[in-house]
Amino acid sequence: MRIFAARWGILMLLIAAAAPAAAAEEGTVTTLWPLFDYRSSPATGYSNLSILGPIFKREHSGDITRTAIRPLFFNQSDKESDDSDILYPLASTSSGGGDSSTQIMKIYQKHVSRAGTSEEKRDSMLFPFYISGESEKYGPYQSFFPIHGDIYQRFWRDEYHYTLFPLYGRTVKNGTTTNNLLYPFFNTVSGENESGFQFWPLYGQSAKQGVYSKQFVFWPFYIRESLGLNGDNPTENLSMIPFYASSTSPKRSSTHTPWPFCGVVRDGQGQVIERDIFWPFWVTAQGKDYSIERFIPFYAKSKVKDSTSDWLMWPIYRHETIDSASFRQDKTSLFYFLFSRSDESWPELGKDRARSGFWPLYAWKRDEAGVRLLTMPALTEAVITNDRLERNWAPLWRLFIAQWDDKGNNAVSLLWNLYWQEQRGEELAWELSPLVSYRSTVAGTEFKLLKGLFGYGGGKEGTSLRLFWIPFKL
């Protein structure tokens, strides 16, 4: 008999928890912490189901649907696109506009594109062992590293060709062909009015008539270069590491002895604009649009056009500003990322936003609409701003969340809705599950104990008393 009574009590508790908290048109809040939490607002097209706190989530907001099984999986889709993360940052997939892509740790990548036509273009990669794709200029290609491969218009070159790499390889870029034998030791360079060779690191030279010339001996100890000979700022570079380094051009020249510690930089008129003492730690510079005083780790101050930066006892204190007609920013950080504060504004648009964090205690932000969000703790949010990290991992450690705006609307969640509170205008609802809950709307008020085991309500139609989930009109 006791077993039957216990089962009946649990059943009645589940029925009470599943009962809608308000009329459908006013929205629904149904909770049984920590098993599930369901909320809907038909007027705004929003609904959300959470199971086991942040572990499972199913949310609809207009045309957007979000599904999460944290931290294993997250998906966001609408009528035009679909985006998924699998154990972020391990793998992800995305599709939209006729294109689709898949990646696993950036080592495996596959991309399919229709480019507005019925013809598909595919490229895939299992870096560095297998690469395939199709070039508009050269057609399809494949690479089976290190045996043999041809690659076109990828990795900053027009062409790659190799056999038994590093035994033989050839690259082409902007008409310049480089042949390698036992890369990087032997190579030759050829092109229109261009030739060169190297036996690295002993000796190498290359030149293109009227464009450049390069030479090294016992690289990197002696390097001589003439660059940009066909432009308005031809540059002569000479390095004899570590004794001497110089760069000379019509717009700027520099001399360092010994390199890179002590040096002087001059402008095109020969005026000293920078002095380096133990570069890059002790530097002073003065130019038309900038000034620098850097004595790291003690002090640093720089101004470059609209930007300023101040350091004190790096990395204890840092302050940066940007002040232009279209954008303003003020950033402060203590102990590198331990505490940070950033204020941004767009004066011409009349918009602004702010962000601050104290790792790992909290993260706070205010968006352009004036909505504030406070989360605690903040294991990554105070250091890294990343949407995918935000949706895949952050909800797992957020024990406290508070959101509010300038109109008096607010929402609070503690321990994944063990206690929650929502206020919209004159409407207020809160719950400490499963002990007590309260809701106040234009239609009336409602107070419940133990999910409605006992309760009291009042409104336009009168008052009611609830005993053992059974309502009685008063």
MOPE-V967178 format. One record per residue. N is the residue number from 1. RES is the residue in one letter. PHI is phi in degrees with one decimal (999 if undefined). PSI is psi as a letter, one per 20 degrees, with the letter a starting at -180 (NA if undefined). OMEGA is omega in radians with two decimals (* if undefined). Layout:
N_RES_PHI_PSI_OMEGA ; N_RES_PHI_PSI_OMEGA
This chain:
1_M_999_g_3.12 ; 2_R_-64.6_h_3.12 ; 3_I_-63.1_g_3.11 ; 4_F_-62.1_g_-3.14 ; 5_A_-64.0_h_3.14 ; 6_A_-65.5_g_3.13 ; 7_R_-64.3_g_3.13 ; 8_W_-63.4_h_3.12 ; 9_G_-63.3_g_3.11 ; 10_I_-64.3_g_3.13 ; 11_L_-60.9_g_3.14 ; 12_M_-63.7_h_3.11 ; 13_L_-65.1_g_3.10 ; 14_L_-64.4_g_3.12 ; 15_I_-63.5_g_3.14 ; 16_A_-65.4_g_3.14 ; 17_A_-66.6_h_-3.11 ; 18_A_-81.2_i_-3.13 ; 19_A_-67.8_p_-3.12 ; 20_P_-62.0_p_-3.10 ; 21_A_-79.6_i_3.12 ; 22_A_-159.5_r_3.12 ; 23_A_-60.4_q_-3.05 ; 24_A_-57.3_h_-3.09 ; 25_E_-69.4_h_3.13 ; 26_E_-91.3_i_-3.08 ; 27_G_105.5_q_-3.07 ; 28_T_-129.8_p_2.99 ; 29_V_-130.0_o_-3.13 ; 30_T_-129.9_p_-3.06 ; 31_T_-135.9_q_2.92 ; 32_L_-148.3_n_-3.05 ; 33_W_-64.9_p_-0.01 ; 34_P_-97.2_j_-3.02 ; 35_L_-71.5_g_-3.10 ; 36_F_-150.8_r_3.12 ; 37_D_-148.9_o_-3.10 ; 38_Y_-122.0_p_3.12 ; 39_R_-139.0_q_3.12 ; 40_S_-145.9_q_3.07 ; 41_S_-140.4_n_-3.10 ; 42_P_-57.0_h_-3.09 ; 43_A_-64.7_h_-3.13 ; 44_T_-105.9_i_-3.13 ; 45_G_70.4_k_-3.07 ; 46_Y_-116.8_p_2.99 ; 47_S_-153.0_q_-3.13 ; 48_N_-148.3_p_3.06 ; 49_L_-119.9_p_3.08 ; 50_S_-119.3_p_3.12 ; 51_I_-124.5_p_-3.08 ; 52_L_56.1_l_3.11 ; 53_G_64.2_c_-3.09 ; 54_P_-86.8_j_-3.02 ; 55_I_-66.5_g_3.14 ; 56_F_-115.5_p_3.14 ; 57_K_-144.0_p_3.04 ; 58_R_-136.1_o_-3.01 ; 59_E_-127.5_p_3.03 ; 60_H_-120.1_p_3.09 ; 61_S_-138.8_n_-3.03 ; 62_G_65.0_c_3.12 ; 63_D_-88.4_i_-3.06 ; 64_I_-96.3_p_3.08 ; 65_T_-121.0_p_3.12 ; 66_R_-122.0_p_3.11 ; 67_T_-129.3_p_-3.12 ; 68_A_-136.9_p_2.90 ; 69_I_-126.6_n_-2.96 ; 70_R_-75.7_q_-0.08 ; 71_P_-93.9_j_-3.03 ; 72_L_-75.7_h_-2.94 ; 73_F_-151.5_q_3.00 ; 74_F_-146.2_p_3.12 ; 75_N_-136.3_p_3.02 ; 76_Q_-131.2_p_-3.07 ; 77_S_-141.6_q_2.99 ; 78_D_-144.3_a_-3.07 ; 79_K_-67.6_h_-3.02 ; 80_E_-112.5_i_-3.04 ; 81_S_-147.6_r_3.11 ; 82_D_-145.2_p_-3.03 ; 83_D_-135.2_p_-3.09 ; 84_S_-132.8_q_3.00 ; 85_D_-118.6_p_3.07 ; 86_I_-120.0_o_-3.10 ; 87_L_45.7_l_-3.09 ; 88_Y_-50.0_p_0.11 ; 89_P_-96.4_k_-3.08 ; 90_L_-61.9_g_-3.04 ; 91_A_-150.9_q_3.10 ; 92_S_-156.3_q_3.04 ; 93_T_-134.2_q_3.08 ; 94_S_-152.8_q_3.10 ; 95_S_-151.6_q_3.14 ; 96_G_160.7_q_3.12 ; 97_G_63.2_k_-3.13 ; 98_G_85.7_i_3.13 ; 99_D_-107.0_q_3.04 ; 100_S_-146.3_q_-3.13 ; 101_S_-146.5_q_3.11 ; 102_T_-138.4_p_3.09 ; 103_Q_-144.5_q_3.05 ; 104_I_-127.4_o_-3.13 ; 105_M_52.9_k_-3.11 ; 106_K_61.5_i_3.11 ; 107_I_-82.7_g_3.01 ; 108_Y_-102.6_p_3.12 ; 109_Q_-138.8_p_3.08 ; 110_K_-139.4_p_-3.11 ; 111_H_-135.8_p_3.09 ; 112_V_-122.4_p_-3.10 ; 113_S_-135.5_p_3.06 ; 114_R_-102.6_i_3.07 ; 115_A_51.5_k_3.09 ; 116_G_80.1_j_3.13 ; 117_T_-124.8_r_3.12 ; 118_S_-78.9_i_-3.11 ; 119_E_-84.0_p_-3.13 ; 120_E_-88.7_q_3.00 ; 121_K_-119.4_p_-3.06 ; 122_R_-122.3_q_2.92 ; 123_D_-142.6_q_-3.11 ; 124_S_-143.6_q_-3.08 ; 125_M_-155.3_p_2.90 ; 126_L_-118.7_n_-2.92 ; 127_F_-66.8_p_-0.11 ; 128_P_-96.3_j_-2.90 ; 129_F_-78.3_h_-3.11 ; 130_Y_-138.7_p_3.09 ; 131_I_-139.3_p_3.07 ; 132_S_-143.4_q_3.13 ; 133_G_178.4_a_-3.14 ; 134_E_-141.6_p_3.13 ; 135_S_-100.9_p_3.12 ; 136_E_-61.9_h_-3.09 ; 137_K_-88.7_h_-3.00 ; 138_Y_-108.9_i_3.14 ; 139_G_90.3_a_-3.08 ; 140_P_-69.9_q_3.12 ; 141_Y_-148.7_r_3.10 ; 142_Q_-145.9_q_3.12 ; 143_S_-139.2_p_3.08 ; 144_F_-120.6_n_-3.02 ; 145_F_-74.1_p_-0.01 ; 146_P_-97.6_j_-3.01 ; 147_I_-74.7_f_-3.09 ; 148_H_-161.2_q_3.12 ; 149_G_-169.8_q_3.02 ; 150_D_-132.9_p_-3.14 ; 151_I_-132.4_p_-3.09 ; 152_Y_-123.5_p_3.01 ; 153_Q_52.4_l_3.05 ; 154_R_-144.6_q_3.07 ; 155_F_56.1_l_2.99 ; 156_W_64.0_k_3.07 ; 157_R_-136.9_q_3.07 ; 158_D_-77.0_h_-3.11 ; 159_E_-144.1_q_2.93 ; 160_Y_-128.3_p_3.03 ; 161_H_-139.4_p_3.13 ; 162_Y_-153.9_q_3.03 ; 163_T_-142.0_p_-3.11 ; 164_L_49.5_l_-3.14 ; 165_F_-58.9_p_0.20 ; 166_P_-94.2_j_-3.12 ; 167_L_-61.3_g_-3.14 ; 168_Y_-142.9_p_3.07 ; 169_G_-156.9_q_3.14 ; 170_R_-144.3_p_3.09 ; 171_T_-128.3_q_3.11 ; 172_V_-132.5_p_3.07 ; 173_K_-146.2_p_3.11 ; 174_N_51.8_l_3.09 ; 175_G_85.1_i_3.13 ; 176_T_-99.2_p_-3.12 ; 177_T_-105.9_p_3.10 ; 178_T_-118.5_p_3.09 ; 179_N_-103.2_p_-3.11 ; 180_N_-118.0_p_2.98 ; 181_L_-122.8_p_-3.06 ; 182_L_49.1_l_-3.12 ; 183_Y_-50.7_p_0.08 ; 184_P_-100.2_k_-2.93 ; 185_F_-77.6_g_-3.10 ; 186_F_-121.0_p_3.01 ; 187_N_-156.6_q_3.05 ; 188_T_-128.1_q_-3.13 ; 189_V_-123.0_p_3.13 ; 190_S_-145.7_q_3.12 ; 191_G_176.5_a_3.13 ; 192_E_-67.9_o_-3.08 ; 193_N_55.0_k_-3.06 ; 194_E_-138.7_p_3.11 ; 195_S_-157.4_r_3.10 ; 196_G_174.3_r_3.08 ; 197_F_-157.8_r_3.04 ; 198_Q_-151.4_q_2.96 ; 199_F_-124.0_n_-2.97 ; 200_W_-75.0_p_0.05 ; 201_P_-98.9_j_-3.04 ; 202_L_-76.7_g_-3.06 ; 203_Y_-156.5_q_3.06 ; 204_G_-160.8_q_3.09 ; 205_Q_-154.2_q_3.04 ; 206_S_-156.7_q_-3.11 ; 207_A_-159.0_q_3.00 ; 208_K_-130.2_p_-2.99 ; 209_Q_-54.8_p_3.09 ; 210_G_76.0_j_-3.11 ; 211_V_-122.7_g_-3.12 ; 212_Y_-161.3_r_2.93 ; 213_S_-150.2_q_-3.11 ; 214_K_-136.3_q_3.11 ; 215_Q_-155.3_q_3.02 ; 216_F_-140.3_q_3.07 ; 217_V_-134.3_p_-3.07 ; 218_F_48.9_m_-3.13 ; 219_W_-54.1_p_0.08 ; 220_P_-100.0_k_-3.00 ; 221_F_-75.5_h_3.08 ; 222_Y_-132.8_o_3.14 ; 223_I_-137.3_p_3.08 ; 224_R_-130.7_p_-3.08 ; 225_E_-139.5_q_2.95 ; 226_S_-123.1_o_-2.99 ; 227_L_-120.4_q_3.06 ; 228_G_62.8_k_-3.10 ; 229_L_-67.6_i_3.13 ; 230_N_-98.1_j_-3.14 ; 231_G_-114.3_a_-3.12 ; 232_D_-90.8_j_3.14 ; 233_N_-140.9_m_3.11 ; 234_P_-61.4_p_-3.01 ; 235_T_-125.5_p_3.05 ; 236_E_-110.1_p_3.13 ; 237_N_-115.9_p_3.10 ; 238_L_-139.2_p_3.14 ; 239_S_-128.8_p_2.99 ; 240_M_-127.7_m_-3.01 ; 241_I_-69.4_p_0.02 ; 242_P_-100.1_j_-2.97 ; 243_F_-84.5_h_-2.95 ; 244_Y_-156.0_q_3.03 ; 245_A_-151.7_p_3.14 ; 246_S_-144.8_q_3.07 ; 247_S_-141.6_p_-3.06 ; 248_T_-129.3_p_3.08 ; 249_S_-152.9_r_3.13 ; 250_P_-59.4_h_-3.07 ; 251_K_-98.6_h_-3.05 ; 252_R_-163.1_q_3.08 ; 253_S_-142.5_q_-3.13 ; 254_S_-146.4_q_3.09 ; 255_T_-140.0_p_3.13 ; 256_H_-128.0_p_3.11 ; 257_T_-144.7_o_-0.16 ; 258_P_-78.6_q_3.14 ; 259_W_-79.6_q_-0.06 ; 260_P_-100.2_j_-2.87 ; 261_F_-77.7_g_-3.03 ; 262_C_-108.5_p_-3.11 ; 263_G_-167.7_r_3.12 ; 264_V_-134.2_p_3.10 ; 265_V_-118.0_p_-3.12 ; 266_R_-122.2_q_3.07 ; 267_D_-86.2_a_-3.08 ; 268_G_-64.0_h_3.11 ; 269_Q_-91.2_j_3.11 ; 270_G_88.4_j_3.14 ; 271_Q_-79.6_p_3.13 ; 272_V_-70.5_p_-3.14 ; 273_I_-116.8_i_3.14 ; 274_E_-154.9_p_3.04 ; 275_R_-125.3_p_-3.12 ; 276_D_-113.7_p_3.04 ; 277_I_-128.1_o_-3.04 ; 278_F_57.9_l_3.12 ; 279_W_-59.5_q_0.11 ; 280_P_-96.3_j_-3.00 ; 281_F_-83.3_g_3.13 ; 282_W_-116.8_o_-3.07 ; 283_V_-141.7_p_2.95 ; 284_T_-128.6_p_-3.09 ; 285_A_-147.1_q_3.13 ; 286_Q_-145.1_o_3.13 ; 287_G_-135.3_a_-3.10 ; 288_K_-64.1_g_-3.07 ; 289_D_-115.6_j_-3.08 ; 290_Y_-155.5_q_3.01 ; 291_S_-149.6_q_-3.08 ; 292_I_-137.9_p_2.94 ; 293_E_-132.8_o_-3.03 ; 294_R_-132.2_o_3.09 ; 295_F_-131.3_m_-3.08 ; 296_I_-70.9_p_0.22 ; 297_P_-95.5_j_-3.01 ; 298_F_-80.7_g_-3.00 ; 299_Y_-161.3_q_3.06 ; 300_A_-152.8_p_3.10 ; 301_K_-145.2_p_3.14 ; 302_S_-141.1_q_3.08 ; 303_K_-140.0_o_3.13 ; 304_V_-126.8_o_-3.08 ; 305_K_54.2_d_-3.08 ; 306_D_-92.2_j_-3.04 ; 307_S_-111.5_q_3.04 ; 308_T_-129.9_q_-3.14 ; 309_S_-146.7_p_3.11 ; 310_D_-129.4_p_3.05 ; 311_W_-121.3_q_3.06 ; 312_L_-138.2_o_-3.12 ; 313_M_50.2_l_-3.10 ; 314_W_-49.3_p_0.05 ; 315_P_-100.6_k_-3.04 ; 316_I_-63.7_g_-3.04 ; 317_Y_-136.6_p_3.07 ; 318_R_-145.6_p_3.13 ; 319_H_-137.6_p_-3.11 ; 320_E_-130.9_q_3.10 ; 321_T_-137.9_q_2.95 ; 322_I_-130.5_p_-3.09 ; 323_D_-135.3_n_3.11 ; 324_S_-128.9_r_-3.12 ; 325_A_-66.1_h_-3.06 ; 326_S_-100.7_h_-3.05 ; 327_F_-150.1_p_3.08 ; 328_R_-131.6_q_3.14 ; 329_Q_-146.2_q_3.08 ; 330_D_-134.3_o_-3.07 ; 331_K_-124.5_p_3.09 ; 332_T_-132.2_p_3.09 ; 333_S_-140.2_q_3.10 ; 334_L_-122.2_p_-3.11 ; 335_F_50.6_l_3.08 ; 336_Y_66.4_f_-3.13 ; 337_F_-125.8_j_-3.11 ; 338_L_-58.6_g_3.03 ; 339_F_-130.8_p_3.12 ; 340_S_-146.1_q_3.08 ; 341_R_-145.7_p_-3.14 ; 342_S_-137.4_p_3.06 ; 343_D_-120.5_p_-3.12 ; 344_E_-127.8_q_3.11 ; 345_S_-150.5_q_3.08 ; 346_W_-122.0_n_-3.02 ; 347_P_-55.4_h_-3.10 ; 348_E_-67.8_h_3.14 ; 349_L_-95.1_i_-3.11 ; 350_G_69.7_k_-3.12 ; 351_K_-118.9_q_3.07 ; 352_D_-154.2_r_3.09 ; 353_R_-153.8_r_-3.10 ; 354_A_-148.5_r_-3.12 ; 355_R_-154.3_q_3.03 ; 356_S_-150.5_r_3.14 ; 357_G_-161.0_q_3.05 ; 358_F_-129.6_o_-3.03 ; 359_W_-72.5_p_-0.12 ; 360_P_-99.3_k_-2.98 ; 361_L_-77.6_g_-3.04 ; 362_Y_-152.7_r_2.98 ; 363_A_-137.3_p_-3.10 ; 364_W_-136.1_q_3.07 ; 365_K_-151.9_q_3.05 ; 366_R_-128.9_p_-3.09 ; 367_D_-89.2_a_-3.07 ; 368_E_-64.8_h_3.14 ; 369_A_-87.4_i_3.14 ; 370_G_87.0_j_3.13 ; 371_V_-84.2_p_3.14 ; 372_R_-100.4_q_3.11 ; 373_L_-136.9_p_3.09 ; 374_L_-120.9_p_3.13 ; 375_T_-128.2_q_3.14 ; 376_M_-144.3_p_-0.24 ; 377_P_-74.2_a_-3.09 ; 378_A_-136.2_n_-3.04 ; 379_L_-69.9_h_3.13 ; 380_T_-127.0_h_-3.01 ; 381_E_-61.8_h_3.14 ; 382_A_-75.4_i_-3.09 ; 383_V_-114.9_g_-3.03 ; 384_I_-120.2_p_3.02 ; 385_T_-101.5_o_-3.02 ; 386_N_-149.0_o_-3.10 ; 387_D_-62.5_h_-3.11 ; 388_R_-70.4_h_3.05 ; 389_L_-64.8_h_3.14 ; 390_E_-62.5_g_-3.04 ; 391_R_-89.5_h_-3.09 ; 392_N_-94.9_h_-2.98 ; 393_W_-116.5_g_-3.00 ; 394_A_-55.6_g_-3.14 ; 395_P_-60.4_i_-3.10 ; 396_L_-70.5_h_-3.10 ; 397_W_-111.2_j_3.12 ; 398_R_-81.8_n_3.14 ; 399_L_-80.8_h_-3.13 ; 400_F_-135.9_p_3.11 ; 401_I_-135.6_p_3.06 ; 402_A_-135.4_p_-3.14 ; 403_Q_-136.1_p_-3.13 ; 404_W_-156.0_r_3.12 ; 405_D_-133.7_a_-3.08 ; 406_D_-77.5_i_-3.09 ; 407_K_-93.3_j_-3.13 ; 408_G_92.7_i_3.08 ; 409_N_-76.9_q_3.14 ; 410_N_-157.4_r_3.08 ; 411_A_-147.0_p_-3.12 ; 412_V_-133.6_p_3.08 ; 413_S_-138.5_p_3.11 ; 414_L_-123.8_p_-3.13 ; 415_L_53.7_l_3.07 ; 416_W_53.3_l_3.05 ; 417_N_77.7_k_2.89 ; 418_L_-58.1_g_2.91 ; 419_Y_-121.2_p_3.09 ; 420_W_-140.3_q_3.13 ; 421_Q_-146.8_p_3.09 ; 422_E_-135.9_p_3.08 ; 423_Q_-135.3_p_3.09 ; 424_R_-130.5_o_-3.08 ; 425_G_63.1_c_3.14 ; 426_E_-89.1_i_-3.13 ; 427_E_-89.4_p_-3.10 ; 428_L_-138.8_p_3.07 ; 429_A_-145.3_p_3.06 ; 430_W_-151.2_r_-3.11 ; 431_E_-154.5_p_2.91 ; 432_L_-113.2_n_-2.93 ; 433_S_-77.8_p_-0.08 ; 434_P_-98.6_j_-2.97 ; 435_L_-74.7_g_-2.97 ; 436_V_-146.6_q_3.08 ; 437_S_-146.4_q_-3.10 ; 438_Y_-146.9_q_3.10 ; 439_R_-144.9_p_3.12 ; 440_S_-130.3_p_3.11 ; 441_T_-131.2_a_3.09 ; 442_V_-62.3_h_-3.10 ; 443_A_-76.5_h_-3.13 ; 444_G_154.1_a_-3.12 ; 445_T_-124.4_q_-3.14 ; 446_E_-148.3_p_-3.14 ; 447_F_-126.9_p_-3.07 ; 448_K_-132.4_q_2.99 ; 449_L_-118.1_p_3.09 ; 450_L_51.7_l_3.07 ; 451_K_58.1_k_3.08 ; 452_G_95.7_j_3.03 ; 453_L_-55.8_g_2.96 ; 454_F_-129.6_q_-3.14 ; 455_G_-168.4_r_3.14 ; 456_Y_-145.8_p_3.14 ; 457_G_-143.5_q_3.12 ; 458_G_-147.8_q_3.14 ; 459_G_-167.7_a_-3.10 ; 460_K_-64.5_h_-3.11 ; 461_E_-87.9_j_3.12 ; 462_G_112.1_a_-3.12 ; 463_T_-113.9_q_-3.13 ; 464_S_-143.5_q_3.11 ; 465_L_-121.1_p_-3.12 ; 466_R_-115.9_p_3.10 ; 467_L_-127.3_p_-3.10 ; 468_F_51.1_l_3.10 ; 469_W_69.2_j_-3.12 ; 470_I_-101.7_p_-3.12 ; 471_P_-81.8_q_3.07 ; 472_F_-127.7_p_3.11 ; 473_K_-74.5_p_3.09 ; 474_L_-112.7_NA_*
